[in-house]
C-alpha cells in the first residue's frame, strides 16, 4: 500500500508539472503570436469602392480598444472609441475610396448622447454627396433615432419597428431586504438624491419621478425632432402615432413614411452594388468603422491637445475592473499631462455616474494643479453626474450634448445592520466588550445608536457642503444658487445649459476647439490618453487573480443582462459605509 501511494503521488505530481509546462508553452505561443502581430508594420488598406458599416449593437466606449487575440478568432483587432469613430467619419467624408455607409439597425448598445454625436457625424458625412443606407429587421427606437440620419431606411417585410414612446423602469429591493431582515441604515443630502431609494422605498418618490419626467421629456423631444426631419411629419403627428400604437406591422411604418421601403437584405445589397458600381456577382467591399479607424494614424507634433478619457464608476485606489475611474490611475495620467511640455491644453472627457466622494475630491485636486499650468476643458458623454460632475466642475469650460445626463449634486452613505438576519435566519448572535463609546463604530452587527446616526449624517452633510462649494468656485456662483439646483437632482444637457451647470451644448470636437482657443493654438495634434486597452493584457491580469475573477469574466460574457445586476450588488458591497457621490441606479430610458 505504501508503494502504491508513492507511485500514485509521483504520477499525480508528474501530471501537474506536465500541465503547467503545457499551459506555459500555450501562453508563450499566444504571447509570441500577439507580439508578432503587434510588431507588424503592415497597415490595413482601404479598398476602392468600400462601404463603411456601423453596427449599432457594438458598444462605443470613450477610448478605443485593441484585441490582440483577434489573430486567433474571427473578430475586430481594434474596437473604435467615440472620438476616433467621429474622426474616422470626418476622414471618410473626403476619402475617394469610401463610397458610402451602411447602418446596421440592431438594438443600440449606446447611450443617447453617444448616439447623438454619432448621428451628427453621419449627417456631416452626407454633405459629401455619398450615400447612407440603414437596414434592419427589428428596429428599436434607439436604432431608429440613428437611422433618421440616413438617406433611406429599409425594413425587412417581415420585420418589426418600435414607435411607442419612452419608459424608465427602476427596480426596488426594499421588499427583498425586509424578507431577509437585512436593515439598511441610509443617510443622504439632497431631496432628489434617489440612489438610495431602491433600498428604502418600494416605489419612486415624487421628487425622483419629477426629475425623470423632466429629462425623459428632453430625450423624447430630441427623438421626435430627428424623426420629423426624416419623415417630414410634424412632431405632433409622430407623437400621435406612438400614443395610439399605430405602428404594428411593417406596412404601417411604410404607410406613415417612417421607412423608405420594405426590402429583404439581398434587395438592399443590390442597391448598394448599384451605388458602388459593383457587378451582380461581385462582393461588396464592406469595412467596419473600427477597421477604417485603424488605417488612420494619430499624429504627435510638438503642440498637442490631450483628450483624457474618464469612463465608469469612480473608485479609490487602483482599478480592479474594466472601465473604472480609479483615483490612483487617474492621478498618474493627469500628472503625465501636467508635466508634458508638448501638451498645451487638456480636454477631460467624462462618462460617469460618479462613485466615491473621496476619490472624486482626490482627482479634482490633481486637475486643479493641472489647470494652474495649462487650460482644462471638460466634455460630457452619455452621463457626467454626481462624482462625474464633481471632477470636472472647475474646468475652464464645460460642454455637454443635449441628451447628456448630468447634475445629481448630492451625496449619500449606506450601511447594513445584519443583526436580525444573522440571528433569525442563521442563529448567529454577537457579543463583545469595548473600552470607549465609539470603539465598535461602525458596526454591521447591531443598529446604530441615535448619536452614531447623527454623527454619520453630519459627515454626509459636510461632504455635501464641500461638493457645493467646489461647484460654486468652478461655476463662479453663490453657494445658495448652487443649492437651488443641486439637491441631488438629475438634469439633461439642455436643462444644464439653462441653469449654467455647463457653458455650452456641443460634442467633443467643440470642447477641443475651445481648448485650442484658450491655449492660442492654430496648428496642433490631438492625442488621447490613457493608451487603448488591450483585451489580451486584461485577460492576463484576470488570470493573476482568484478563480472568482475568471468566473466573473465568464458570467460577464454569458449572462450580459444578469451581469449588470451582479455589478450593482458588487458596487453596493463597495459603498457600504463609504460616502458616495453617485447618481441613481440603473436609469435606462428605452
N, C-alpha and C positions, 0 to 999 in steps of 0.2 A: 504493500500500500504506500509505503514511504517513497519507493521508487516511482510509483505511478504519479504521485503528486509532484515529484521532482520533474518528471517528463512533461506533465501537464502544464506546470507553470513556466517551464522552459519554452514550450511550444507557444503558450499564450504571449510570453514576452517577445518571442520572435515575430509573431503576428502583429503585435503593437508596433514594434520597431519598423517592420516592413510597411505597415500602414502609414506611419509617419514619413518614411522615406518616399513612398509613392505620392503622398499628399504634397510633400515638399517639392518633388520633381514636377508635379502638376502645376503648383503655384508658380514655380520657376519658369515653366514653359509659357504660362499666361503672361507673367511679367515680361519675359523676353519678347513675346509676340506684341504685347502692348507697347513696349519700348520701341520696337522696330516700327510700329505703325505711327507712333508719335514723332519719330525722328525723320520720317519720310518727308522729302521736300516736294512731293507731288501735290499740287493744289487741285482741288476739284474744278472742273471746267464747266462752263455754261454752253450747252449745245445750241446751235442755231434753231430758231423757231420753238424755243422752250416755253412751257406753260407752268407758271408757279402755282402750287397747290397750298391752300391754307385749310388745314383740318381743325375745325373748331373744338374737337374733343381733346386736342393736345393743350395741356396747360402751359401758359406763358408765365414763367417766373420772371422776377426782375432781372436776374443775372442769367446769362447763357450757361449751359452745361456741356461738359464733354462726356462721352461714353466710350471709353477705350475698349470695353468689352463688345462693342458693335462688330469687331472683326470676327467674333465667334457666333454672331447671331444676326438675323435679318432685322436690323434696326438703324436708327439715325446715329451717326457718330457724334453729331452735335445737336443740341436742343436749344433753339434760339430763345433769348430773353426779350423782354418788351422793347428795350432801347434798340437792340440790334435788329429786331423784327421791323420796327418803324424805319430804321436806317436802311435796311435791305429793300423795303418797298420804294423808298426815295431813290435808291440807286437803280432799281429795276425800271423805274419810270423812264429813264434815259438810256437803258441798255437795249440795243437793237436786237440782241439775241432773245430777249424776252418779249413774247407776242401778246401775253395776256395772263389772267389769273382765274383759277377755278377755286371757289369757296365750297368746301365740303360741309354741308349743313347738318353735322352731327350735333348732339346736345352740347352746348358750350360748357367747357370746364373753367371758364374765366369769369372774373368779376366784371361788374358793369363799367367801371372806369377803364379797365384794360380794354374791354370791347369798344368803348367809346374812342380810345386812342387808335386802335387798330382800324376801326371803321373810317375815321378821319384820314388815315394814311391811304386806305384803299380809294377813297373819294379823290384824294390828291393824285393818285396813280392814274385814275380815269381821265384826268385832264390831258394826258399824253395821247389820247385817242385810241389806246389799246383796249381790248375787250375785257370785261369782268363778268363771268358767269357764276351763278350759285345753284347748286343742285342738292336736293335732299329727299329722303324717303319718309322721315319723321322729323318735321321741322318744329323745334321748340320755340318759345317766344324769344329766348336769348339768341338762338340761331337766326331767327327771322330778323331781329334787330340788325345783326351783322349783314344779312342778305340784302337789306334795303340799300346797301352801298353799291350793289351790282347793277349792271345794265339790264340783266334778265335773271329772273328767279324761276327755276324749273322744279316742279314737284312730281314725284312718281305718281302715275294714275291710280295706284292702289295705296298710296301713302297717306300720311296724316299731317295736319298742321294745327298748331295751337294759336288761338287768339281768344283769351279768356280773362285777361286782367291779371294783376299781381296778388300774391298771397304771401304772408310772412308767418310761419308757424314756429313757435317756440316750445321746447319740452320743459316740463316742470317735474322735479324729483321729490317734492315735499312728501307726497304720499308714500313713496318708497322709503324715505328716511323714517317716517312715522312707523311703518311696518317693522323696520329694523330696530326701532327705538334708538336711533342714532340722532342725537340732538345737535343741530348746528347752532353756533353762537356767532352772530353776524353783526358787524359794525360797519357803517358806511357814512360817507359825507356826500351830500347831493341828492335831492329828492328824485332825480331822474336816473341815479346810478343803479341800473337794473341788473347788473351782472350777478347779483346775489338772489334775485327774485326766484329763480328756479328751485332754490333750496329753502326759501322761507314763505312761499306762496304757491297756490295751485292754479293761478291764472295771472295775466298781466295786470299790473297796477294801471290806474287811469293815466298817470304821468307817462309810463312806458308806452301805453297804447297811443297816446297823443303824439309822441315823438316818432314812432314807427309810421303812423299815418302820414305825418308831415314829409319824411324823406321818401316814403313809398310814392307819395303824390308827385314828387320831383322826378323820380325814376320813370313813372308812368307817362308823365308829360314828355319826357325825352323820347321814350319809345313811340308814342303816338306821333310826335313830330317827324321821326325817321320814317315811320310807315306812311305818313301823309306825303312825304317827299317822293316816295316811290309810287304810291298808288294814285296820287293826285286827289284823293278824297280829303275832305276836311276832318279834323280830329274828332269832331262830334259824331260824324258818321262812323268812324272807326270804333269809337267807344261804344256806340250802339250795337255794332256787330259783335263786340266782345261781350257786352252785358246781356244780349239776347241769346248768346250761344249759337249764333247763326252759322258758324263755320264748323260743319260736322263732317263733310266729305270733300275730297279734292276738287270736285266740281264747284262746290261753294266758294272755295278760295279763288278759283279761276273766274267765276262769275262776278265776284266782287273785286277783281283786279289786284288781289293780294299776290298772285303769282302771274308770270308771263305765259306759261304754258304747262300742260301736263305731259311729261315725256319720260320714257324709260331711259336708263343710263346710256344704252348704245345710241339712242337718238341724240342725246346731249353730246356724246363724244363725236358723232358725225358733224355736228355744228362746230365743235372745237377744231376738227380737222379742216373744215372749210375756212375757218379763220386763220389757221396756221399754214395753209397751203399743202397739207399732208394729203396723200392719196388714200383711197379707201382701205387698202391693205397695209398701209403704213401704221406704225405705232406712234402715238402722240408722245412727245418728249416732255414728260412731267418732271418737275423738280420741286421738292418741298421748300418751303420758306427757310427752314433750317439749313438745308443743303446749299441754297443760294447764299445765305448769310455767311456760310463758311468760306465762300470764294472771295469775300471782301476782307481786306486786311485793316487792322486798327493802327493807323499811323501815330507815331510818338515823336513829335517835334520838340523844340526847346520851350515852347509856350503851350501849356496844356490846361484844359479844364477837366477835372476829375469828377466822375459821377460815382458816388459811393452808395452802393445798394444796401438797404437795411430791410430785410423781409422776415416776417414771422414773429413769434412771441418774444418778448423782451425778458431775458433771464440773467441771473447773476453768474459771474464767472465765465467758464469756457463752454462752448457749445457741445451738447451731447446728442444732437439730432440735426437733420437737415432743416434748413430754413428757420433758423433762430437768430435773434439779435442778442448775442451773448456779450455782456459788458466788457469782459477782458479782451475778447477777439476784436470788438469794435474799437476799443481804446488803441490797440496796436495799429489798426488800419488808419485811424484818424491821425495818430502821431506820425505815421509814414507820410501822409499827405501834408501835414503841417510843416514837416522838415524837408520836404521835396521842393527845391527852389524852382524846378521846372513847372510845377503845378501852381498856376496863378490864381485859380479860384476853384471852389468845390461846390458841387450840387449834391445835396443829400436826398436820395430817393427813398422814401419810406412807404412800406406796405405792411402795416402792423396794427393790430388792435390793442397793443400795449402788453403789459405784464408787470414785472417787478418795479415798484416805485423807486427803490434804492438803485437798481441798475439804470433806470431812466435818468436819475439825477447824476449818476457817475458818468454816463455817456454825454449828458448835456454839458457837464463841466469841461470835458475834453473838447467838445465842439466850441465852447466859449473861448478856449485857448486858441483853437484854430482860427476862429472868426477875428480874433485880435490881430492876426497876422495876414489874413487874406479873406476876400469875400466868400460868404457862405450863403447859398440859396437852397431852398427846400422845394421838393416836388413830391406830391402825394400820389400814391397809386390807388388801388381799389379802396383801401382804408388806411387812415392815419389818425387814429383816435386814442384817447386816454394816454397811456405811455407813449404811443406812437406820435401823438401831438406834442407831448411833453418834450421829447428830444429835439424837435425841430422848431419849437415856438420862438426861439431867439435868433433865427436866421435873418439875414438882411432882407430877403423877400421870400414869400411863400406862395406857391401855386398849386392848384388842385383842378381836377376835372369836375364838371357839373355833377356827375354821379359818384364822386368820391364820398365815402362815409368818414366823417371827422368829428372833432369835438370830444364829447364824453369826458369833460374835465371834472374828474371826481375820483375818489379812492375808496377802497373797502378792505376789510380783512375778515377772515372767517376761520373759526376753529370748530372742532367737533368734540362733543362730550360723549364718550363711549361707555360711560358707567352702566346705564340701564341695559344696553345691548350686550355687554360682556357678562353682566350678572344674569339676566333673564334668558339669553339665548345660549350662552356657553357656560354659565355657572362660575364665572371668574369674578372675584372681588379683589379690592385693593386696600391696602392699609400702609401706614408709614409714620415716620417721625420727622420733624423739622425744627430747626433752631432759630428761624426767623420767619415772619409772616409771609414773605413772598418767595421763600426758598423753593417751593414746588410750583411756581408760576412761570410760564403757562403749563397747564396740566390737562391732558385729554381724558383723564380717568375720573374726573369729577366736574361738576358745574362750576363756573366762575362765581366768585362772590361779587356782591354789588360793588365793592371797592375795586376789585380787579377789573370788572366790566367797565367801570368809569375810567380806569387807567388806560385800557385798550382804546376806548372811544376818544380820549384826549390825544392819543398817538395818531389816530386816523384823522382827527380834526386838524392836528398840527401839520401833517403832511399835505392835507388838502389846502391849507393856508399857504404853504410853501409852493405848491403847484400853481395856485392862482397868482402868487407873486411873480413866479417865473414867466407866466403868460403875460402879466401886466407889464413887466420890464421889456419883454420881447416885442409886444404889440404896442408899447407906449400908450398904455391905457391906465385908468384908475382901477384899483383892485375891486371896488364896488361895481364898476361896469362889467368887469370880467365875471364877477359872481352872478350877475344878472343873466348871463347866457351860459354859465358853467353848469353847476348842479348835476354834473354827470350826463347832461343832455347830448344826444347824438344829432348831428346836423349833416345835411347834404352839402356838397361843394357849393352849390348855388346859394343856399342859405348862409353858409360860412362866409361867402364873399360879402353878403349884405351886412353881416354883423362885424365884418373886418377881422375875422379869425384868419383870413388869408388875404393876400394882396391882389390876386387876380385869378381868373379861370384860364387854364391852359395846360398843355401837355408837357412832357419832359423837355421837348425842344424849346418851349418858351422859357423854361427855367434856365436852360443852358445859355440862351441868348441874353437873359438877364444877368447871369454870372459874367458873361463876356463883357457886357456893357459896364458893370461895376469894376471889372479889372482893366477896363480900357483896352480890350483886345480886339483886333480886327482879323488877324490870321492866327488860328490856333487849332490844335487837335483835341479831340475828346477821347479820354481813356476811362475805362470802367474798373472799379475795384469792388470787392476783392477779386482775385483770379477766379475764373469759372470753375465750378465744382466738377470734379471727375467722379463718375459713379463707381469706377473701379477702386479708386482710393477710398471712397466711402465704404465700399464693401469690405475692404481690408481693415478699416477702422472698426467696423462692426465685429469682425472676427476676433479682434483683440478683447472684446468684452465678454460678457457671460452668454450662456445659452439663451437667456431671456432676450438678449438683443437680437440674436439670429431669429428666434421665434417671432419677435416683433416685426422684423422685416418681411417674414412670410405672411403674417397677418395683414400687413400693410398692402401687400400685393393681391392676396386672395380675397380679402374682405374689406374692400376700399371704403364703403359707406360705414360699415360697423367700426372700422378702424378710427373714423372720426370721433365716434362716441368714446372709444378707448382713450384717445388723446385728450378728450375733455376730462375724463376721470384721472388721467395721469397729471394733467395740469392742476386739477383740484388737489391732488396729493401734494404737488409742489407748492401751492399757495397757502396750505394750511398753516395759519399763524403769521403769514407774511402780509405786509401791507401792499396791496396791488392797485396799479393804475391800469385797469383792463376794461374794455368795452363788453357789452352783454354777450353771452354765449350764443354761438350758432345762429346768428341772424342771417337768414338766407331768403332772399326775395326771388320768387320764381314767376 
